[in-house]
Amino acid sequence: GWIEGEVVIGKPFEKTPFAGAGIKLRLWRPESPEEVRIIPTFRDGTFYVDELLPGMYRIKPDENQMEALHLVTSNPWIEFEITGNPEDPMSDPIRFHLREDSSFESSSQND
C-alpha cells in the first residue's frame, strides 16, 4: 500500500501557508512503536510513502525538528489503515498544518 500528503506551515491567522519543505515525518505501526520509518518531505512540502504492508499506521511530524523550529500542530499524529486490497480506494491525502509556537514568540519578546 501507499499514502501521500503534504505539510504546510503558516502563522496564526495567515491566509497563505507555505510548503513544509524539509520537515521530517515519523511513521510507525501502533503495535511496533520502536520501528520508526523517517519520511522526508519534498521541496513543495508533499510526501509519498510506498511499500506499506497491510495494517494500522500512525504518522506525525518529528518532534525534535518541531521543537527546534518552534512549530506546533493541532493534530500530534494521524492514524490510517492500509487494507492490502487493491480494490479499496486510497484514503484522502494526509495533511499536517504546522504553525509557529506563539508561546515561543511571547517568551522571546520578553528577553
C-alpha positions as CSV (number, residue, x, y, z in Angstrom):
1,G,0.0,0.0,0.0
2,W,0.9,3.7,-0.2
3,I,0.0,7.1,1.1
4,E,0.6,10.7,0.1
5,G,0.1,14.0,1.7
6,E,1.6,17.4,2.5
7,V,2.9,19.6,5.2
8,V,2.2,23.3,5.3
9,I,3.4,25.9,7.7
10,G,1.6,29.1,8.4
11,K,1.5,31.8,11.1
12,P,-1.7,32.0,13.1
13,F,-4.4,33.8,11.1
14,E,-2.3,33.8,8.0
15,K,-4.3,33.1,4.9
16,T,-1.5,31.6,2.7
17,P,0.6,29.0,4.3
18,F,3.9,28.0,2.7
19,A,5.2,24.5,2.0
20,G,6.8,22.5,4.8
21,A,9.9,21.6,2.7
22,G,12.4,19.7,4.7
23,I,10.1,18.7,7.5
24,K,10.6,15.0,8.5
25,L,7.7,12.8,9.4
26,R,7.9,9.7,11.6
27,L,5.8,6.7,10.5
28,W,5.2,3.7,12.7
29,R,2.7,0.9,13.5
30,P,1.0,1.1,16.9
31,E,1.9,-2.5,17.7
32,S,5.6,-1.8,16.9
33,P,6.4,1.8,18.1
34,E,10.1,1.1,18.2
35,E,10.2,0.5,14.4
36,V,10.1,4.1,13.1
37,R,10.4,5.0,9.4
38,I,11.6,8.6,8.7
39,I,9.8,10.2,5.8
40,P,11.3,13.5,4.3
41,T,9.1,16.0,2.6
42,F,9.8,17.2,-1.0
43,R,10.6,20.8,-1.8
44,D,6.9,21.6,-2.2
45,G,6.0,20.1,1.2
46,T,4.5,16.9,-0.2
47,F,5.4,13.4,0.7
48,Y,4.8,9.9,-0.6
49,V,5.3,6.5,1.1
50,D,5.0,3.2,-0.6
51,E,5.7,-0.5,0.2
52,L,3.4,-0.3,3.2
53,L,2.2,-3.7,4.4
54,P,-1.5,-4.1,5.4
55,G,-2.3,-2.8,8.9
56,M,-2.8,0.3,11.0
57,Y,-0.2,3.1,10.9
58,R,0.5,6.4,12.6
59,I,2.4,9.3,11.2
60,K,3.5,12.6,12.8
61,P,6.0,15.4,12.3
62,D,9.3,14.8,14.0
63,E,9.0,16.3,17.5
64,N,12.7,17.2,17.7
65,Q,12.5,19.2,14.5
66,M,9.3,20.8,15.5
67,E,10.8,21.9,18.8
68,A,14.0,23.3,17.1
69,L,11.9,25.2,14.5
70,H,9.4,26.4,17.2
71,L,6.4,24.8,15.4
72,V,3.3,23.2,16.8
73,T,0.3,21.4,15.3
74,S,-3.2,20.7,16.4
75,N,-3.1,17.0,15.4
76,P,0.0,15.4,17.0
77,W,-0.4,12.2,14.9
78,I,-2.7,10.8,12.3
79,E,-3.8,7.2,12.2
80,F,-4.7,5.4,9.0
81,E,-5.1,1.8,7.7
82,I,-3.6,0.0,4.7
83,T,-6.1,-2.8,3.8
84,G,-3.9,-4.6,1.2
85,N,-7.0,-4.9,-1.1
86,P,-6.2,-3.2,-4.4
87,E,-9.9,-2.6,-4.9
88,D,-10.1,-0.3,-1.8
89,P,-9.6,3.4,-2.7
90,M,-6.8,5.2,-1.1
91,S,-7.7,7.4,1.8
92,D,-7.7,11.2,1.4
93,P,-4.2,12.7,1.3
94,I,-2.8,13.3,4.8
95,R,-2.3,17.0,5.7
96,F,-0.4,18.4,8.5
97,H,-0.8,22.2,9.2
98,L,2.0,23.5,11.3
99,R,2.2,26.9,12.8
100,E,4.7,29.0,14.8
101,D,4.5,28.3,18.6
102,S,3.0,31.6,19.9
103,S,4.3,30.8,23.4
104,F,7.9,30.9,22.0
105,E,7.2,34.3,20.3
106,S,6.0,35.8,23.6
107,S,8.8,34.4,25.7
108,S,11.5,35.7,23.2
109,Q,10.0,39.2,23.2
110,N,10.3,39.3,27.0
111,D,14.1,38.7,26.9
